[in-house]
């Protein structure tokens, strides 16, 4: 499923709007569309954050297909780190 994601991010007082088309797995989209798109949006926002030099960032608005607001869903996503190191 292709969706258009729009973001409004504030980097240290500078607001920026970006829009892009992304692919979301159909099986994930059918299970929970907002959550599936939120994961893709979160990954894209992290990429934008790295491109700006990891400056302080505030997520102001995230939506998909111009009508579905997923701002709060994206703000609540936290990455999980697998702790599978071979030593204790």
PDB file of N, CA, C and O in Angstrom:
ATOM      1  N   UNK A   1       0.845  -1.172   0.000  1.00  0.00           N
ATOM      2  CA  UNK A   1       0.000   0.000   0.000  1.00  0.00           C
ATOM      3  C   UNK A   1       0.890   1.234   0.000  1.00  0.00           C
ATOM      4  O   UNK A   1       1.815   1.331   0.806  1.00  0.00           O
ATOM      5  N   UNK A   2       0.623   2.164  -0.883  1.00  0.00           N
ATOM      6  CA  UNK A   2       1.376   3.411  -0.915  1.00  0.00           C
ATOM      7  C   UNK A   2       0.575   4.495  -0.209  1.00  0.00           C
ATOM      8  O   UNK A   2      -0.629   4.644  -0.415  1.00  0.00           O
ATOM      9  N   UNK A   3       1.280   5.245   0.627  1.00  0.00           N
ATOM     10  CA  UNK A   3       0.649   6.350   1.349  1.00  0.00           C
ATOM     11  C   UNK A   3       1.542   7.581   1.231  1.00  0.00           C
ATOM     12  O   UNK A   3       2.751   7.474   1.028  1.00  0.00           O
ATOM     13  N   UNK A   4       0.927   8.738   1.363  1.00  0.00           N
ATOM     14  CA  UNK A   4       1.669   9.998   1.373  1.00  0.00           C
ATOM     15  C   UNK A   4       1.710  10.479   2.817  1.00  0.00           C
ATOM     16  O   UNK A   4       0.673  10.688   3.447  1.00  0.00           O
ATOM     17  N   UNK A   5       2.929  10.652   3.330  1.00  0.00           N
ATOM     18  CA  UNK A   5       3.110  11.094   4.712  1.00  0.00           C
ATOM     19  C   UNK A   5       3.566  12.545   4.702  1.00  0.00           C
ATOM     20  O   UNK A   5       4.473  12.915   3.957  1.00  0.00           O
ATOM     21  N   UNK A   6       2.925  13.370   5.543  1.00  0.00           N
ATOM     22  CA  UNK A   6       3.299  14.769   5.691  1.00  0.00           C
ATOM     23  C   UNK A   6       3.781  14.992   7.120  1.00  0.00           C
ATOM     24  O   UNK A   6       3.167  14.518   8.076  1.00  0.00           O
ATOM     25  N   UNK A   7       4.895  15.722   7.254  1.00  0.00           N
ATOM     26  CA  UNK A   7       5.413  16.036   8.586  1.00  0.00           C
ATOM     27  C   UNK A   7       5.637  17.534   8.722  1.00  0.00           C
ATOM     28  O   UNK A   7       6.027  18.209   7.769  1.00  0.00           O
ATOM     29  N   UNK A   8       5.385  18.040   9.920  1.00  0.00           N
ATOM     30  CA  UNK A   8       5.764  19.399  10.299  1.00  0.00           C
ATOM     31  C   UNK A   8       6.639  19.231  11.530  1.00  0.00           C
ATOM     32  O   UNK A   8       6.167  18.834  12.595  1.00  0.00           O
ATOM     33  N   UNK A   9       7.931  19.542  11.367  1.00  0.00           N
ATOM     34  CA  UNK A   9       8.900  19.376  12.443  1.00  0.00           C
ATOM     35  C   UNK A   9       9.519  20.720  12.781  1.00  0.00           C
ATOM     36  O   UNK A   9       9.696  21.569  11.908  1.00  0.00           O
ATOM     37  N   UNK A  10       9.845  20.909  14.050  1.00  0.00           N
ATOM     38  CA  UNK A  10      10.459  22.142  14.518  1.00  0.00           C
ATOM     39  C   UNK A  10      11.859  21.807  15.016  1.00  0.00           C
ATOM     40  O   UNK A  10      12.020  21.133  16.034  1.00  0.00           O
ATOM     41  N   UNK A  11      12.873  22.283  14.290  1.00  0.00           N
ATOM     42  CA  UNK A  11      14.266  22.076  14.672  1.00  0.00           C
ATOM     43  C   UNK A  11      14.816  23.381  15.229  1.00  0.00           C
ATOM     44  O   UNK A  11      15.156  24.296  14.478  1.00  0.00           O
ATOM     45  N   UNK A  12      14.900  23.457  16.553  1.00  0.00           N
ATOM     46  CA  UNK A  12      15.454  24.622  17.245  1.00  0.00           C
ATOM     47  C   UNK A  12      14.842  25.929  16.754  1.00  0.00           C
ATOM     48  O   UNK A  12      15.560  26.893  16.490  1.00  0.00           O
ATOM     49  N   UNK A  13      13.519  25.962  16.631  1.00  0.00           N
ATOM     50  CA  UNK A  13      12.821  27.176  16.233  1.00  0.00           C
ATOM     51  C   UNK A  13      12.546  27.302  14.745  1.00  0.00           C
ATOM     52  O   UNK A  13      11.822  28.209  14.335  1.00  0.00           O
ATOM     53  N   UNK A  14      13.099  26.424  13.927  1.00  0.00           N
ATOM     54  CA  UNK A  14      12.873  26.457  12.486  1.00  0.00           C
ATOM     55  C   UNK A  14      11.897  25.357  12.114  1.00  0.00           C
ATOM     56  O   UNK A  14      12.193  24.171  12.260  1.00  0.00           O
ATOM     57  N   UNK A  15      10.719  25.765  11.627  1.00  0.00           N
ATOM     58  CA  UNK A  15       9.696  24.796  11.250  1.00  0.00           C
ATOM     59  C   UNK A  15       9.901  24.371   9.811  1.00  0.00           C
ATOM     60  O   UNK A  15      10.218  25.181   8.939  1.00  0.00           O
ATOM     61  N   UNK A  16       9.711  23.077   9.583  1.00  0.00           N
ATOM     62  CA  UNK A  16       9.857  22.560   8.233  1.00  0.00           C
ATOM     63  C   UNK A  16       8.737  21.590   7.897  1.00  0.00           C
ATOM     64  O   UNK A  16       8.342  20.765   8.720  1.00  0.00           O
ATOM     65  N   UNK A  17       8.231  21.702   6.672  1.00  0.00           N
ATOM     66  CA  UNK A  17       7.183  20.810   6.180  1.00  0.00           C
ATOM     67  C   UNK A  17       7.800  19.898   5.137  1.00  0.00           C
ATOM     68  O   UNK A  17       8.507  20.359   4.241  1.00  0.00           O
ATOM     69  N   UNK A  18       7.536  18.617   5.251  1.00  0.00           N
ATOM     70  CA  UNK A  18       7.995  17.663   4.247  1.00  0.00           C
ATOM     71  C   UNK A  18       6.867  16.700   3.934  1.00  0.00           C
ATOM     72  O   UNK A  18       6.028  16.390   4.780  1.00  0.00           O
ATOM     73  N   UNK A  19       6.872  16.238   2.693  1.00  0.00           N
ATOM     74  CA  UNK A  19       5.875  15.281   2.250  1.00  0.00           C
ATOM     75  C   UNK A  19       6.573  14.249   1.380  1.00  0.00           C
ATOM     76  O   UNK A  19       7.458  14.587   0.594  1.00  0.00           O
ATOM     77  N   UNK A  20       6.176  13.000   1.520  1.00  0.00           N
ATOM     78  CA  UNK A  20       6.784  11.951   0.713  1.00  0.00           C
ATOM     79  C   UNK A  20       5.865  10.754   0.583  1.00  0.00           C
ATOM     80  O   UNK A  20       4.983  10.536   1.414  1.00  0.00           O
ATOM     81  N   UNK A  21       6.084   9.977  -0.477  1.00  0.00           N
ATOM     82  CA  UNK A  21       5.287   8.777  -0.714  1.00  0.00           C
ATOM     83  C   UNK A  21       6.069   7.560  -0.243  1.00  0.00           C
ATOM     84  O   UNK A  21       7.246   7.405  -0.571  1.00  0.00           O
ATOM     85  N   UNK A  22       5.412   6.696   0.528  1.00  0.00           N
ATOM     86  CA  UNK A  22       6.071   5.542   1.126  1.00  0.00           C
ATOM     87  C   UNK A  22       5.231   4.289   0.937  1.00  0.00           C
ATOM     88  O   UNK A  22       4.014   4.349   0.761  1.00  0.00           O
ATOM     89  N   UNK A  23       5.915   3.158   0.980  1.00  0.00           N
ATOM     90  CA  UNK A  23       5.243   1.863   0.885  1.00  0.00           C
ATOM     91  C   UNK A  23       5.069   1.285   2.286  1.00  0.00           C
ATOM     92  O   UNK A  23       6.016   1.243   3.071  1.00  0.00           O
ATOM     93  N   UNK A  24       3.863   0.845   2.588  1.00  0.00           N
ATOM     94  CA  UNK A  24       3.557   0.182   3.854  1.00  0.00           C
ATOM     95  C   UNK A  24       3.096  -1.231   3.505  1.00  0.00           C
ATOM     96  O   UNK A  24       2.282  -1.423   2.602  1.00  0.00           O
ATOM     97  N   UNK A  25       3.623  -2.215   4.230  1.00  0.00           N
ATOM     98  CA  UNK A  25       3.249  -3.602   3.949  1.00  0.00           C
ATOM     99  C   UNK A  25       1.744  -3.779   4.078  1.00  0.00           C
ATOM    100  O   UNK A  25       1.134  -3.321   5.044  1.00  0.00           O
ATOM    101  N   UNK A  26       1.150  -4.451   3.090  1.00  0.00           N
ATOM    102  CA  UNK A  26      -0.302  -4.636   3.062  1.00  0.00           C
ATOM    103  C   UNK A  26      -0.824  -5.355   4.299  1.00  0.00           C
ATOM    104  O   UNK A  26      -1.859  -4.977   4.847  1.00  0.00           O
ATOM    105  N   UNK A  27      -0.116  -6.388   4.741  1.00  0.00           N
ATOM    106  CA  UNK A  27      -0.588  -7.163   5.896  1.00  0.00           C
ATOM    107  C   UNK A  27      -0.600  -6.309   7.164  1.00  0.00           C
ATOM    108  O   UNK A  27      -1.513  -6.419   7.983  1.00  0.00           O
ATOM    109  N   UNK A  28       0.420  -5.455   7.325  1.00  0.00           N
ATOM    110  CA  UNK A  28       0.459  -4.550   8.480  1.00  0.00           C
ATOM    111  C   UNK A  28      -0.621  -3.484   8.369  1.00  0.00           C
ATOM    112  O   UNK A  28      -1.254  -3.121   9.361  1.00  0.00           O
ATOM    113  N   UNK A  29      -0.827  -2.981   7.143  1.00  0.00           N
ATOM    114  CA  UNK A  29      -1.817  -1.935   6.909  1.00  0.00           C
ATOM    115  C   UNK A  29      -3.222  -2.437   7.223  1.00  0.00           C
ATOM    116  O   UNK A  29      -4.027  -1.720   7.818  1.00  0.00           O
ATOM    117  N   UNK A  30      -3.509  -3.669   6.821  1.00  0.00           N
ATOM    118  CA  UNK A  30      -4.842  -4.227   7.069  1.00  0.00           C
ATOM    119  C   UNK A  30      -5.073  -4.487   8.553  1.00  0.00           C
ATOM    120  O   UNK A  30      -6.198  -4.352   9.035  1.00  0.00           O
ATOM    121  N   UNK A  31      -4.024  -4.859   9.282  1.00  0.00           N
ATOM    122  CA  UNK A  31      -4.159  -5.136  10.715  1.00  0.00           C
ATOM    123  C   UNK A  31      -4.445  -3.857  11.501  1.00  0.00           C
ATOM    124  O   UNK A  31      -5.366  -3.825  12.317  1.00  0.00           O
ATOM    125  N   UNK A  32      -3.664  -2.806  11.261  1.00  0.00           N
ATOM    126  CA  UNK A  32      -3.842  -1.519  11.951  1.00  0.00           C
ATOM    127  C   UNK A  32      -3.168  -0.445  11.105  1.00  0.00           C
ATOM    128  O   UNK A  32      -1.960  -0.233  11.203  1.00  0.00           O
ATOM    129  N   UNK A  33      -3.949   0.221  10.284  1.00  0.00           N
ATOM    130  CA  UNK A  33      -3.404   1.173   9.315  1.00  0.00           C
ATOM    131  C   UNK A  33      -2.631   2.301   9.986  1.00  0.00           C
ATOM    132  O   UNK A  33      -1.516   2.614   9.569  1.00  0.00           O
ATOM    133  N   UNK A  34      -3.199   2.913  11.009  1.00  0.00           N
ATOM    134  CA  UNK A  34      -2.525   4.044  11.654  1.00  0.00           C
ATOM    135  C   UNK A  34      -1.199   3.636  12.272  1.00  0.00           C
ATOM    136  O   UNK A  34      -0.212   4.363  12.155  1.00  0.00           O
ATOM    137  N   UNK A  35      -1.161   2.483  12.928  1.00  0.00           N
ATOM    138  CA  UNK A  35       0.084   2.033  13.556  1.00  0.00           C
ATOM    139  C   UNK A  35       1.135   1.701  12.501  1.00  0.00           C
ATOM    140  O   UNK A  35       2.304   2.052  12.664  1.00  0.00           O
ATOM    141  N   UNK A  36       0.736   1.033  11.426  1.00  0.00           N
ATOM    142  CA  UNK A  36       1.682   0.666  10.367  1.00  0.00           C
ATOM    143  C   UNK A  36       2.293   1.909   9.726  1.00  0.00           C
ATOM    144  O   UNK A  36       3.500   1.960   9.491  1.00  0.00           O
ATOM    145  N   UNK A  37       1.466   2.904   9.447  1.00  0.00           N
ATOM    146  CA  UNK A  37       1.967   4.143   8.848  1.00  0.00           C
ATOM    147  C   UNK A  37       2.798   4.917   9.869  1.00  0.00           C
ATOM    148  O   UNK A  37       3.771   5.572   9.495  1.00  0.00           O
ATOM    149  N   UNK A  38       2.438   4.854  11.133  1.00  0.00           N
ATOM    150  CA  UNK A  38       3.206   5.541  12.182  1.00  0.00           C
ATOM    151  C   UNK A  38       4.633   5.020  12.264  1.00  0.00           C
ATOM    152  O   UNK A  38       5.563   5.801  12.461  1.00  0.00           O
ATOM    153  N   UNK A  39       4.819   3.717  12.116  1.00  0.00           N
ATOM    154  CA  UNK A  39       6.160   3.131  12.146  1.00  0.00           C
ATOM    155  C   UNK A  39       6.998   3.676  10.994  1.00  0.00           C
ATOM    156  O   UNK A  39       8.147   4.073  11.191  1.00  0.00           O
ATOM    157  N   UNK A  40       6.426   3.695   9.799  1.00  0.00           N
ATOM    158  CA  UNK A  40       7.144   4.218   8.631  1.00  0.00           C
ATOM    159  C   UNK A  40       7.447   5.700   8.827  1.00  0.00           C
ATOM    160  O   UNK A  40       8.549   6.151   8.515  1.00  0.00           O
ATOM    161  N   UNK A  41       6.484   6.460   9.338  1.00  0.00           N
ATOM    162  CA  UNK A  41       6.688   7.893   9.578  1.00  0.00           C
ATOM    163  C   UNK A  41       7.782   8.119  10.615  1.00  0.00           C
ATOM    164  O   UNK A  41       8.614   9.012  10.450  1.00  0.00           O
ATOM    165  N   UNK A  42       7.792   7.324  11.678  1.00  0.00           N
ATOM    166  CA  UNK A  42       8.814   7.453  12.721  1.00  0.00           C
ATOM    167  C   UNK A  42      10.213   7.240  12.133  1.00  0.00           C
ATOM    168  O   UNK A  42      11.136   8.000  12.425  1.00  0.00           O
ATOM    169  N   UNK A  43      10.362   6.207  11.307  1.00  0.00           N
ATOM    170  CA  UNK A  43      11.664   5.940  10.685  1.00  0.00           C
ATOM    171  C   UNK A  43      12.088   7.107   9.797  1.00  0.00           C
ATOM    172  O   UNK A  43      13.261   7.480   9.781  1.00  0.00           O
ATOM    173  N   UNK A  44      11.140   7.683   9.059  1.00  0.00           N
ATOM    174  CA  UNK A  44      11.462   8.817   8.187  1.00  0.00           C
ATOM    175  C   UNK A  44      11.828  10.051   9.017  1.00  0.00           C
ATOM    176  O   UNK A  44      12.744  10.790   8.657  1.00  0.00           O
ATOM    177  N   UNK A  45      11.123  10.273  10.114  1.00  0.00           N
ATOM    178  CA  UNK A  45      11.434  11.408  10.986  1.00  0.00           C
ATOM    179  C   UNK A  45      12.826  11.251  11.586  1.00  0.00           C
ATOM    180  O   UNK A  45      13.563  12.230  11.695  1.00  0.00           O
ATOM    181  N   UNK A  46      13.194  10.036  11.976  1.00  0.00           N
ATOM    182  CA  UNK A  46      14.537   9.794  12.506  1.00  0.00           C
ATOM    183  C   UNK A  46      15.597  10.097  11.448  1.00  0.00           C
ATOM    184  O   UNK A  46      16.662  10.627  11.763  1.00  0.00           O
ATOM    185  N   UNK A  47      15.302   9.759  10.200  1.00  0.00           N
ATOM    186  CA  UNK A  47      16.225  10.074   9.106  1.00  0.00           C
ATOM    187  C   UNK A  47      16.363  11.588   8.956  1.00  0.00           C
ATOM    188  O   UNK A  47      17.475  12.086   8.780  1.00  0.00           O
ATOM    189  N   UNK A  48      15.259  12.325   9.022  1.00  0.00           N
ATOM    190  CA  UNK A  48      15.306  13.785   8.931  1.00  0.00           C
ATOM    191  C   UNK A  48      16.104  14.370  10.093  1.00  0.00           C
ATOM    192  O   UNK A  48      16.864  15.321   9.910  1.00  0.00           O
ATOM    193  N   UNK A  49      15.933  13.805  11.285  1.00  0.00           N
ATOM    194  CA  UNK A  49      16.656  14.262  12.471  1.00  0.00           C
ATOM    195  C   UNK A  49      18.160  14.081  12.279  1.00  0.00           C
ATOM    196  O   UNK A  49      18.937  14.975  12.610  1.00  0.00           O
ATOM    197  N   UNK A  50      18.576  12.926  11.743  1.00  0.00           N
ATOM    198  CA  UNK A  50      20.008  12.693  11.495  1.00  0.00           C
ATOM    199  C   UNK A  50      20.545  13.655  10.427  1.00  0.00           C
ATOM    200  O   UNK A  50      21.675  14.132  10.537  1.00  0.00           O
ATOM    201  N   UNK A  51      19.746  13.940   9.401  1.00  0.00           N
ATOM    202  CA  UNK A  51      20.170  14.844   8.329  1.00  0.00           C
ATOM    203  C   UNK A  51      20.385  16.268   8.832  1.00  0.00           C
ATOM    204  O   UNK A  51      21.161  17.018   8.239  1.00  0.00           O
ATOM    205  N   UNK A  52      19.716  16.648   9.907  1.00  0.00           N
ATOM    206  CA  UNK A  52      19.861  18.006  10.445  1.00  0.00           C
ATOM    207  C   UNK A  52      20.909  18.078  11.545  1.00  0.00           C
ATOM    208  O   UNK A  52      20.998  19.088  12.244  1.00  0.00           O
ATOM    209  N   UNK A  53      21.686  17.047  11.708  1.00  0.00           N
ATOM    210  CA  UNK A  53      22.759  17.071  12.695  1.00  0.00           C
ATOM    211  C   UNK A  53      22.304  16.733  14.099  1.00  0.00           C
ATOM    212  O   UNK A  53      22.938  17.145  15.070  1.00  0.00           O
ATOM    213  N   UNK A  54      21.219  15.990  14.222  1.00  0.00           N
ATOM    214  CA  UNK A  54      20.705  15.527  15.527  1.00  0.00           C
ATOM    215  C   UNK A  54      20.409  16.685  16.478  1.00  0.00           C
ATOM    216  O   UNK A  54      20.643  16.587  17.683  1.00  0.00           O
ATOM    217  N   UNK A  55      19.896  17.777  15.926  1.00  0.00           N
ATOM    218  CA  UNK A  55      19.528  18.924  16.760  1.00  0.00           C
ATOM    219  C   UNK A  55      18.222  18.656  17.498  1.00  0.00           C
ATOM    220  O   UNK A  55      17.503  17.708  17.183  1.00  0.00           O
ATOM    221  N   UNK A  56      17.922  19.499  18.484  1.00  0.00           N
ATOM    222  CA  UNK A  56      16.664  19.376  19.223  1.00  0.00           C
ATOM    223  C   UNK A  56      15.493  19.471  18.250  1.00  0.00           C
ATOM    224  O   UNK A  56      15.456  20.347  17.385  1.00  0.00           O
ATOM    225  N   UNK A  57      14.539  18.558  18.407  1.00  0.00           N
ATOM    226  CA  UNK A  57      13.432  18.484  17.467  1.00  0.00           C
ATOM    227  C   UNK A  57      12.117  18.321  18.219  1.00  0.00           C
ATOM    228  O   UNK A  57      12.040  17.619  19.226  1.00  0.00           O
ATOM    229  N   UNK A  58      11.084  18.986  17.706  1.00  0.00           N
ATOM    230  CA  UNK A  58       9.728  18.829  18.220  1.00  0.00           C
ATOM    231  C   UNK A  58       8.859  18.386  17.049  1.00  0.00           C
ATOM    232  O   UNK A  58       8.835  19.029  16.000  1.00  0.00           O
ATOM    233  N   UNK A  59       8.147  17.281  17.244  1.00  0.00           N
ATOM    234  CA  UNK A  59       7.214  16.808  16.218  1.00  0.00           C
ATOM    235  C   UNK A  59       5.911  17.574  16.410  1.00  0.00           C
ATOM    236  O   UNK A  59       5.218  17.383  17.409  1.00  0.00           O
ATOM    237  N   UNK A  60       5.575  18.442  15.454  1.00  0.00           N
ATOM    238  CA  UNK A  60       4.363  19.255  15.581  1.00  0.00           C
ATOM    239  C   UNK A  60       3.148  18.585  14.956  1.00  0.00           C
ATOM    240  O   UNK A  60       2.055  18.626  15.521  1.00  0.00           O
ATOM    241  N   UNK A  61       3.335  17.963  13.787  1.00  0.00           N
ATOM    242  CA  UNK A  61       2.198  17.316  13.131  1.00  0.00           C
ATOM    243  C   UNK A  61       2.698  16.248  12.178  1.00  0.00           C
ATOM    244  O   UNK A  61       3.673  16.447  11.454  1.00  0.00           O
ATOM    245  N   UNK A  62       2.011  15.108  12.189  1.00  0.00           N
ATOM    246  CA  UNK A  62       2.282  14.026  11.247  1.00  0.00           C
ATOM    247  C   UNK A  62       0.931  13.512  10.770  1.00  0.00           C
ATOM    248  O   UNK A  62       0.050  13.212  11.576  1.00  0.00           O
ATOM    249  N   UNK A  63       0.776  13.415   9.460  1.00  0.00           N
ATOM    250  CA  UNK A  63      -0.475  12.890   8.915  1.00  0.00           C
ATOM    251  C   UNK A  63      -0.169  12.059   7.674  1.00  0.00           C
ATOM    252  O   UNK A  63       0.913  12.148   7.094  1.00  0.00           O
ATOM    253  N   UNK A  64      -1.143  11.257   7.288  1.00  0.00           N
ATOM    254  CA  UNK A  64      -0.979  10.489   6.053  1.00  0.00           C
ATOM    255  C   UNK A  64      -2.218  10.665   5.187  1.00  0.00           C
ATOM    256  O   UNK A  64      -3.347  10.716   5.677  1.00  0.00           O
ATOM    257  N   UNK A  65      -1.972  10.754   3.896  1.00  0.00           N
ATOM    258  CA  UNK A  65      -3.003  11.009   2.891  1.00  0.00           C
ATOM    259  C   UNK A  65      -3.842  12.243   3.233  1.00  0.00           C
ATOM    260  O   UNK A  65      -5.036  12.294   2.938  1.00  0.00           O
ATOM    261  N   UNK A  66      -3.208  13.223   3.850  1.00  0.00           N
ATOM    262  CA  UNK A  66      -3.758  14.546   4.152  1.00  0.00           C
ATOM    263  C   UNK A  66      -4.963  14.556   5.085  1.00  0.00           C
ATOM    264  O   UNK A  66      -5.479  15.632   5.388  1.00  0.00           O
ATOM    265  N   UNK A  67      -5.430  13.402   5.552  1.00  0.00           N
ATOM    266  CA  UNK A  67      -6.639  13.424   6.375  1.00  0.00           C
ATOM    267  C   UNK A  67      -6.520  12.631   7.672  1.00  0.00           C
ATOM    268  O   UNK A  67      -7.363  12.784   8.556  1.00  0.00           O
ATOM    269  N   UNK A  68      -5.513  11.803   7.808  1.00  0.00           N
ATOM    270  CA  UNK A  68      -5.372  10.950   8.986  1.00  0.00           C
ATOM    271  C   UNK A  68      -4.238  11.466   9.865  1.00  0.00           C
ATOM    272  O   UNK A  68      -3.065  11.317   9.523  1.00  0.00           O
ATOM    273  N   UNK A  69      -4.586  12.070  10.989  1.00  0.00           N
ATOM    274  CA  UNK A  69      -3.590  12.629  11.906  1.00  0.00           C
ATOM    275  C   UNK A  69      -3.045  11.521  12.806  1.00  0.00           C
ATOM    276  O   UNK A  69      -3.800  10.890  13.546  1.00  0.00           O
ATOM    277  N   UNK A  70      -1.728  11.283  12.740  1.00  0.00           N
ATOM    278  CA  UNK A  70      -1.087  10.236  13.544  1.00  0.00           C
ATOM    279  C   UNK A  70       0.008  10.823  14.434  1.00  0.00           C
ATOM    280  O   UNK A  70       0.927  10.113  14.842  1.00  0.00           O
ATOM    281  N   UNK A  71      -0.090  12.102  14.730  1.00  0.00           N
ATOM    282  CA  UNK A  71       0.943  12.783  15.511  1.00  0.00           C
ATOM    283  C   UNK A  71       1.187  12.093  16.851  1.00  0.00           C
ATOM    284  O   UNK A  71       2.332  11.791  17.189  1.00  0.00           O
ATOM    285  N   UNK A  72       0.144  11.847  17.603  1.00  0.00           N
ATOM    286  CA  UNK A  72       0.306  11.242  18.932  1.00  0.00           C
ATOM    287  C   UNK A  72       0.828   9.812  18.837  1.00  0.00           C
ATOM    288  O   UNK A  72       1.621   9.383  19.675  1.00  0.00           O
ATOM    289  N   UNK A  73       0.385   9.072  17.817  1.00  0.00           N
ATOM    290  CA  UNK A  73       0.881   7.701  17.640  1.00  0.00           C
ATOM    291  C   UNK A  73       2.386   7.696  17.411  1.00  0.00           C
ATOM    292  O   UNK A  73       3.103   6.872  17.980  1.00  0.00           O
ATOM    293  N   UNK A  74       2.864   8.617  16.577  1.00  0.00           N
ATOM    294  CA  UNK A  74       4.300   8.683  16.273  1.00  0.00           C
ATOM    295  C   UNK A  74       5.088   9.099  17.512  1.00  0.00           C
ATOM    296  O   UNK A  74       6.171   8.569  17.758  1.00  0.00           O
ATOM    297  N   UNK A  75       4.562  10.035  18.289  1.00  0.00           N
ATOM    298  CA  UNK A  75       5.266  10.508  19.488  1.00  0.00           C
ATOM    299  C   UNK A  75       5.433   9.405  20.530  1.00  0.00           C
ATOM    300  O   UNK A  75       6.376   9.441  21.321  1.00  0.00           O
ATOM    301  N   UNK A  76       4.531   8.429  20.539  1.00  0.00           N
ATOM    302  CA  UNK A  76       4.594   7.365  21.540  1.00  0.00           C
ATOM    303  C   UNK A  76       5.439   6.170  21.113  1.00  0.00           C
ATOM    304  O   UNK A  76       5.617   5.238  21.898  1.00  0.00           O
ATOM    305  N   UNK A  77       5.960   6.173  19.896  1.00  0.00           N
ATOM    306  CA  UNK A  77       6.802   5.061  19.437  1.00  0.00           C
ATOM    307  C   UNK A  77       8.183   5.201  20.050  1.00  0.00           C
ATOM    308  O   UNK A  77       8.784   6.275  20.026  1.00  0.00           O
ATOM    309  N   UNK A  78       8.668   4.116  20.590  1.00  0.00           N
ATOM    310  CA  UNK A  78      10.027   4.070  21.136  1.00  0.00           C
ATOM    311  C   UNK A  78      10.726   2.853  20.554  1.00  0.00           C
ATOM    312  O   UNK A  78      10.157   1.762  20.533  1.00  0.00           O
ATOM    313  N   UNK A  79      11.951   3.029  20.083  1.00  0.00           N
ATOM    314  CA  UNK A  79      12.663   1.881  19.507  1.00  0.00           C
ATOM    315  C   UNK A  79      13.015   0.862  20.587  1.00  0.00           C
ATOM    316  O   UNK A  79      13.295   1.220  21.731  1.00  0.00           O
ATOM    317  N   UNK A  80      12.998  -0.395  20.207  1.00  0.00           N
ATOM    318  CA  UNK A  80      13.420  -1.449  21.128  1.00  0.00           C
ATOM    319  C   UNK A  80      14.766  -1.975  20.657  1.00  0.00           C
ATOM    320  O   UNK A  80      14.957  -2.274  19.478  1.00  0.00           O
ATOM    321  N   UNK A  81      15.679  -2.082  21.581  1.00  0.00           N
ATOM    322  CA  UNK A  81      17.017  -2.562  21.269  1.00  0.00           C
ATOM    323  C   UNK A  81      17.121  -3.997  21.762  1.00  0.00           C
ATOM    324  O   UNK A  81      16.876  -4.286  22.934  1.00  0.00           O
ATOM    325  N   UNK A  82      17.490  -4.895  20.848  1.00  0.00           N
ATOM    326  CA  UNK A  82      17.651  -6.288  21.239  1.00  0.00           C
ATOM    327  C   UNK A  82      18.959  -6.449  21.987  1.00  0.00           C
ATOM    328  O   UNK A  82      20.025  -6.085  21.491  1.00  0.00           O
ATOM    329  N   UNK A  83      18.864  -6.992  23.172  1.00  0.00           N
ATOM    330  CA  UNK A  83      20.045  -7.201  23.997  1.00  0.00           C
ATOM    331  C   UNK A  83      20.493  -8.651  23.845  1.00  0.00           C
ATOM    332  O   UNK A  83      20.231  -9.493  24.704  1.00  0.00           O
ATOM    333  N   UNK A  84      21.171  -8.924  22.735  1.00  0.00           N
ATOM    334  CA  UNK A  84      21.599 -10.294  22.467  1.00  0.00           C
ATOM    335  C   UNK A  84      23.127 -10.413  22.412  1.00  0.00           C
ATOM    336  O   UNK A  84      23.673 -11.197  21.635  1.00  0.00           O
ATOM    337  N   UNK A  85      23.790  -9.637  23.232  1.00  0.00           N
ATOM    338  CA  UNK A  85      25.242  -9.700  23.273  1.00  0.00           C
ATOM    339  C   UNK A  85      25.686 -11.018  23.905  1.00  0.00           C
ATOM    340  O   UNK A  85      24.996 -11.544  24.778  1.00  0.00           O
ATOM    341  N   UNK A  86      26.819 -11.553  23.480  1.00  0.00           N
ATOM    342  CA  UNK A  86      27.236 -12.880  23.952  1.00  0.00           C
ATOM    343  C   UNK A  86      27.813 -12.898  25.364  1.00  0.00           C
ATOM    344  O   UNK A  86      28.208 -13.961  25.844  1.00  0.00           O
ATOM    345  N   UNK A  87      27.873 -11.775  26.031  1.00  0.00           N
ATOM    346  CA  UNK A  87      28.427 -11.752  27.382  1.00  0.00           C
ATOM    347  C   UNK A  87      27.443 -11.059  28.324  1.00  0.00           C
ATOM    348  O   UNK A  87      26.516 -10.380  27.884  1.00  0.00           O
ATOM    349  N   UNK A  88      27.660 -11.240  29.614  1.00  0.00           N
ATOM    350  CA  UNK A  88      26.737 -10.676  30.604  1.00  0.00           C
ATOM    351  C   UNK A  88      27.226  -9.380  31.172  1.00  0.00           C
ATOM    352  O   UNK A  88      26.557  -8.785  32.017  1.00  0.00           O
TER     353      UNK A  88
END
